[in-house]
Amino acid sequence: MHETASFFNDCLRSGTLLGSLCAALIVPPVAWLLCRFSLPYIQGMKDDPTWQASLAAAAASLPGATLLVISAQAVIGALGTACLENPVGQFVFGLFAVGLAACIVRAVGCAIGRARHLGLLIAASQRPSARLALAASACGLGAREFDETTPVCALARSAPPLVLVSTGALAVLADEELRAALHHERAHARRGDQVVATFVTFMADVLPLPSAEFIAMYRSAREFAADQFALASTSAEHLAGALLSFAKGARAVAGAPGFADENAGVIQRLKALLADAPAPIHPNRKRTRILIAAAMAALFVAALATPMISAAGPAACPMPSAQRLVR
């Protein structure tokens, strides 16, 4: 009993282990709650998909990122301290390390599963037809074709960019519409959307608190943003025509949303493509977006600083004194 009291007394004063452990248990859920509070504000950013996609991705990944950052500092800070010479400290540290490892292993397993499904689809695909190869080359993309009656066009890899196109898509798309769809996928590659999506889903899997709304919002907003990005290389009419051709039978492929991902709202995308010049964003809305982004950044910086501040306590975890050893 004395040993346990001694451990908690020493480590609470130093903050090297328990300070970081408490931060790892408290800060990520607080980050999640604050992100949930920002949900209606981020949902209202449909007039600016780039901001909406960025903030939704940040909100989905922030709790998991803070958990990893604080936990890494807790593990590093505890190594070599006298707290771990105490059996109670060893138990607490071991329990903490096992829980962290379980979270990471789960997230890695989910990521490997998604990559495996996509890899199997790529492996089952074949060299593109002359028509697809020509269109993809004109857009600066690699392409693979697979036998599927459902119209599908999805980015399978970002570096170098590779697009998977179904035979069903080639059957329903005119040449200009095919190029428009490929420009849309190239926009995803150039914006780094696939890399961001991998990071966001990994962080959401590390700390499995409810974040599906943010992930769905990110996927939707990035489709709108990719549409706008693609308009620098194609016309709105051709892009809208491609979207209509896909919308009848669109579906996701191995976790990678296709060109007409139903979560993105086909009707809303068509309206955005065919509308006149977008209305200017109200200054108050701009300030709200900047404020939310600043709050998330501040929260992450606080997560970085919390273990260091707690570790800079009045004393480091002391070595057991001679008097304590005598007792």
C-alpha positions as CSV (number, residue, x, y, z in Angstrom):
1,M,0.0,0.0,0.0
2,H,2.9,2.3,0.9
3,E,4.5,1.5,-2.4
4,T,1.4,2.5,-4.4
5,A,1.0,5.7,-2.4
6,S,4.7,6.5,-3.0
7,F,4.4,5.9,-6.7
8,F,1.3,8.2,-7.1
9,N,2.9,10.9,-5.0
10,D,6.2,10.9,-6.9
11,C,4.7,10.8,-10.3
12,L,1.9,13.3,-9.6
13,R,4.6,15.8,-8.5
14,S,6.8,15.2,-11.5
15,G,4.2,14.7,-14.2
16,T,6.5,12.4,-16.2
17,L,4.1,9.5,-16.4
18,L,0.8,10.3,-14.8
19,G,0.6,13.8,-16.2
20,S,0.9,12.5,-19.7
21,L,-1.4,9.5,-19.0
22,C,-4.1,11.8,-17.7
23,A,-3.6,14.1,-20.7
24,A,-4.0,11.1,-23.0
25,L,-7.2,10.1,-21.3
26,I,-8.7,13.6,-21.1
27,V,-7.5,15.7,-24.1
28,P,-8.6,13.5,-27.0
29,P,-12.2,13.2,-25.8
30,V,-12.3,16.9,-25.1
31,A,-11.0,17.4,-28.7
32,W,-13.8,15.2,-30.0
33,L,-16.4,17.1,-28.0
34,L,-15.2,20.5,-29.4
35,C,-15.1,19.1,-32.9
36,R,-18.7,17.9,-32.4
37,F,-19.6,21.4,-31.3
38,S,-18.2,22.7,-34.6
39,L,-20.2,20.3,-36.7
40,P,-23.2,22.5,-37.6
41,Y,-20.8,25.4,-38.5
42,I,-18.8,23.1,-40.8
43,Q,-22.0,21.8,-42.3
44,G,-22.9,25.3,-43.2
45,M,-19.8,25.8,-45.4
46,K,-21.3,24.3,-48.5
47,D,-20.5,27.5,-50.4
48,D,-16.8,26.9,-49.9
49,P,-16.0,23.2,-50.4
50,T,-12.3,23.6,-50.0
51,W,-12.7,25.1,-46.5
52,Q,-15.4,22.5,-45.6
53,A,-13.2,19.6,-46.8
54,S,-10.2,20.8,-44.8
55,L,-12.1,21.5,-41.6
56,A,-14.1,18.2,-41.8
57,A,-10.9,16.3,-42.3
58,A,-9.2,18.1,-39.4
59,A,-12.2,17.4,-37.1
60,A,-12.3,13.7,-38.0
61,S,-8.6,13.2,-37.4
62,L,-7.9,15.6,-34.5
63,P,-8.9,13.3,-31.6
64,G,-6.8,10.4,-32.8
65,A,-3.9,12.7,-33.6
66,T,-3.8,14.2,-30.1
67,L,-4.0,10.7,-28.6
68,L,-0.9,9.5,-30.6
69,V,1.1,12.7,-29.9
70,I,0.4,12.7,-26.2
71,S,0.9,8.9,-25.8
72,A,4.2,9.1,-27.7
73,Q,5.4,11.8,-25.3
74,A,4.1,9.8,-22.3
75,V,6.1,6.7,-23.4
76,I,9.3,8.6,-24.1
77,G,9.0,10.7,-20.9
78,A,8.5,7.6,-18.7
79,L,11.5,5.7,-20.0
80,G,14.5,5.9,-17.7
81,T,12.6,7.5,-14.8
82,A,12.4,6.2,-11.3
83,C,8.6,5.9,-11.6
84,L,9.2,2.7,-13.7
85,E,11.3,1.2,-10.9
86,N,8.2,0.9,-8.9
87,P,6.0,-2.2,-9.6
88,V,2.9,-0.1,-9.6
89,G,4.5,2.2,-12.2
90,Q,5.5,-0.7,-14.3
91,F,1.9,-2.0,-14.3
92,V,0.4,1.4,-15.1
93,F,2.9,1.9,-17.9
94,G,2.4,-1.6,-19.3
95,L,-1.4,-1.2,-19.3
96,F,-1.1,2.2,-21.0
97,A,1.3,0.8,-23.6
98,V,-0.9,-2.3,-24.4
99,G,-3.9,-0.1,-24.8
100,L,-2.1,2.3,-27.2
101,A,-0.7,-0.6,-29.2
102,A,-4.1,-2.1,-29.5
103,C,-5.5,1.1,-30.9
104,I,-2.6,1.4,-33.4
105,V,-2.9,-2.3,-34.5
106,R,-6.6,-1.9,-35.1
107,A,-6.1,1.2,-37.2
108,V,-3.3,-0.4,-39.2
109,G,-5.4,-3.5,-39.7
110,C,-8.3,-1.4,-41.1
111,A,-5.9,0.5,-43.4
112,I,-4.4,-2.8,-44.7
113,G,-7.8,-4.2,-45.3
114,R,-8.8,-1.2,-47.4
115,A,-5.5,-1.2,-49.4
116,R,-5.9,-5.0,-50.0
117,H,-9.4,-4.6,-51.5
118,L,-8.2,-1.9,-53.8
119,G,-5.0,-3.9,-54.7
120,L,-7.1,-6.9,-55.6
121,L,-9.2,-4.7,-57.9
122,I,-6.1,-3.2,-59.6
123,A,-4.7,-6.7,-60.0
124,A,-8.0,-7.9,-61.6
125,S,-8.0,-5.0,-64.1
126,Q,-6.4,-5.0,-67.5
127,R,-4.6,-2.8,-69.9
128,P,-6.8,0.1,-71.1
129,S,-8.4,0.1,-74.5
130,A,-7.0,2.4,-77.1
131,R,-9.7,5.0,-76.4
132,L,-9.2,5.0,-72.7
133,A,-5.4,5.1,-73.0
134,L,-5.6,8.1,-75.3
135,A,-7.9,10.0,-73.1
136,A,-5.9,9.2,-69.9
137,S,-2.7,10.2,-71.6
138,A,-4.2,13.5,-72.6
139,C,-5.1,14.1,-68.9
140,G,-1.7,13.1,-67.6
141,L,-3.0,9.9,-65.9
142,G,-2.4,6.2,-66.0
143,A,-5.5,4.1,-66.4
144,R,-6.6,0.5,-66.0
145,E,-9.8,-1.0,-67.3
146,F,-12.0,-3.6,-65.7
147,D,-15.0,-5.6,-66.7
148,E,-18.0,-4.1,-65.0
149,T,-21.3,-3.0,-66.4
150,T,-21.8,-0.4,-63.7
151,P,-20.3,3.0,-64.7
152,V,-17.2,3.4,-62.4
153,C,-14.3,5.9,-62.6
154,A,-12.2,6.1,-59.4
155,L,-8.7,7.2,-58.5
156,A,-6.8,4.1,-57.4
157,R,-3.4,5.6,-56.7
158,S,-2.0,9.1,-56.4
159,A,1.7,8.6,-57.1
160,P,1.9,8.1,-59.9
161,P,-1.8,8.8,-60.5
162,L,-3.8,5.7,-61.7
163,V,-7.5,5.7,-62.5
164,L,-9.7,2.6,-62.7
165,V,-12.5,2.8,-65.4
166,S,-15.1,0.2,-66.0
167,T,-16.3,-1.0,-69.3
168,G,-19.8,0.3,-68.3
169,A,-18.4,3.8,-68.0
170,L,-16.7,3.6,-71.4
171,A,-20.0,2.5,-72.9
172,V,-22.1,5.4,-71.7
173,L,-19.6,8.3,-71.9
174,A,-18.9,10.4,-74.9
175,D,-15.2,11.3,-75.5
176,E,-15.5,14.7,-74.0
177,E,-17.4,13.4,-71.0
178,L,-14.7,10.7,-70.5
179,R,-12.0,13.3,-70.5
180,A,-14.0,15.5,-68.1
181,A,-14.4,12.6,-65.6
182,L,-10.6,11.9,-65.9
183,H,-9.9,15.6,-65.2
184,H,-12.0,15.3,-62.1
185,E,-9.9,12.3,-60.9
186,R,-6.7,14.1,-61.8
187,A,-8.0,17.0,-59.6
188,H,-8.2,14.5,-56.7
189,A,-4.6,13.3,-57.3
190,R,-3.2,16.9,-57.5
191,R,-5.1,18.0,-54.4
192,G,-3.8,15.0,-52.5
193,D,-7.3,13.9,-51.6
194,Q,-6.4,10.2,-51.5
195,V,-3.5,10.8,-49.1
196,V,-5.7,13.0,-46.9
197,A,-8.5,10.4,-46.9
198,T,-6.0,7.7,-45.8
199,F,-4.7,9.8,-43.0
200,V,-8.2,10.8,-41.8
201,T,-9.6,7.3,-41.8
202,F,-6.5,6.0,-40.0
203,M,-6.7,8.6,-37.3
204,A,-10.5,8.0,-36.9
205,D,-9.7,4.3,-36.5
206,V,-7.0,5.0,-33.8
207,L,-9.6,6.5,-31.5
208,P,-13.0,5.0,-32.5
209,L,-15.2,7.8,-31.3
210,P,-18.2,8.6,-33.6
211,S,-16.8,10.6,-36.6
212,A,-18.7,9.2,-39.5
213,E,-20.5,12.5,-40.1
214,F,-17.2,14.3,-40.5
215,I,-15.7,11.7,-42.8
216,A,-18.9,11.7,-45.0
217,M,-18.8,15.5,-45.1
218,Y,-15.1,15.4,-46.1
219,R,-15.8,13.0,-48.9
220,S,-18.7,15.1,-50.1
221,A,-16.9,18.4,-50.0
222,R,-13.8,17.0,-51.8
223,E,-16.0,16.0,-54.7
224,F,-17.3,19.6,-55.0
225,A,-13.8,20.9,-54.7
226,A,-12.5,18.5,-57.4
227,D,-15.3,19.6,-59.7
228,Q,-14.2,23.2,-59.4
229,F,-10.5,22.3,-59.8
230,A,-11.3,20.3,-62.9
231,L,-13.1,23.2,-64.6
232,A,-9.7,24.7,-65.3
233,S,-9.2,21.9,-67.9
234,T,-12.7,21.0,-69.0
235,S,-16.1,22.6,-69.4
236,A,-18.9,22.6,-66.9
237,E,-21.3,21.1,-69.5
238,H,-19.1,18.1,-70.2
239,L,-18.4,17.5,-66.5
240,A,-22.2,17.7,-65.7
241,G,-22.9,15.3,-68.6
242,A,-20.4,12.8,-67.3
243,L,-21.9,13.1,-63.8
244,L,-25.4,12.5,-65.1
245,S,-24.2,9.4,-67.0
246,F,-22.6,8.0,-63.9
247,A,-25.3,8.9,-61.5
248,K,-27.7,6.2,-62.6
249,G,-25.5,3.4,-61.4
250,A,-22.7,4.9,-59.3
251,R,-21.1,3.0,-56.4
252,A,-17.9,3.1,-54.4
253,V,-15.0,0.9,-55.2
254,A,-13.0,-0.6,-52.4
255,G,-13.4,2.4,-50.1
256,A,-12.5,4.9,-52.9
257,P,-15.6,7.0,-53.8
258,G,-16.2,6.9,-57.5
259,F,-16.9,9.9,-59.8
260,A,-20.6,10.0,-58.9
261,D,-20.3,9.1,-55.2
262,E,-23.9,9.3,-53.9
263,N,-22.7,10.8,-50.6
264,A,-21.5,13.9,-52.5
265,G,-25.1,14.8,-53.7
266,V,-25.3,14.6,-57.4
267,I,-28.1,17.2,-57.7
268,Q,-26.2,19.7,-55.6
269,R,-23.0,19.1,-57.7
270,L,-25.0,19.6,-60.9
271,K,-26.4,22.9,-59.6
272,A,-22.9,24.0,-58.5
273,L,-21.5,23.2,-62.0
274,L,-24.2,24.8,-64.0
275,A,-24.9,27.8,-61.8
276,D,-23.7,31.3,-62.5
277,A,-20.7,32.8,-60.7
278,P,-20.8,31.8,-57.0
279,A,-22.0,34.5,-54.6
280,P,-19.2,36.1,-52.6
281,I,-18.6,34.6,-49.1
282,H,-19.9,36.9,-46.3
283,P,-17.0,38.3,-44.1
284,N,-18.7,36.9,-41.0
285,R,-18.6,33.4,-42.4
286,K,-14.9,33.8,-43.3
287,R,-14.1,34.9,-39.8
288,T,-16.0,31.8,-38.4
289,R,-14.0,29.5,-40.6
290,I,-10.7,31.1,-39.6
291,L,-11.8,30.9,-35.9
292,I,-12.7,27.2,-36.1
293,A,-9.4,26.4,-37.9
294,A,-7.5,28.4,-35.3
295,A,-9.3,26.7,-32.4
296,M,-8.4,23.2,-33.8
297,A,-4.7,24.3,-34.3
298,A,-4.6,25.7,-30.8
299,L,-6.1,22.5,-29.4
300,F,-3.4,20.4,-31.2
301,V,-0.6,22.7,-29.9
302,A,-2.0,22.4,-26.4
303,A,-2.0,18.6,-26.8
304,L,1.7,18.9,-27.8
305,A,2.5,21.1,-24.8
306,T,0.5,19.5,-22.1
307,P,2.9,16.6,-21.3
308,M,5.9,18.9,-21.5
309,I,4.2,21.4,-19.1
310,S,3.3,18.6,-16.6
311,A,6.8,17.2,-16.9
312,A,8.3,20.6,-16.0
313,G,7.0,20.2,-12.5
314,P,8.8,21.1,-9.3
315,A,10.8,17.8,-9.3
316,A,11.6,14.9,-11.5
317,C,10.5,11.5,-10.4
318,P,13.0,11.0,-7.6
319,M,15.1,7.9,-7.0
320,P,14.0,6.0,-3.9
321,S,15.6,7.7,-1.0
322,A,17.7,5.8,1.6
323,Q,15.0,6.5,4.2
324,R,12.3,5.0,2.0
325,L,14.4,1.9,1.3
326,V,14.9,1.4,5.0
327,R,11.2,1.5,5.5
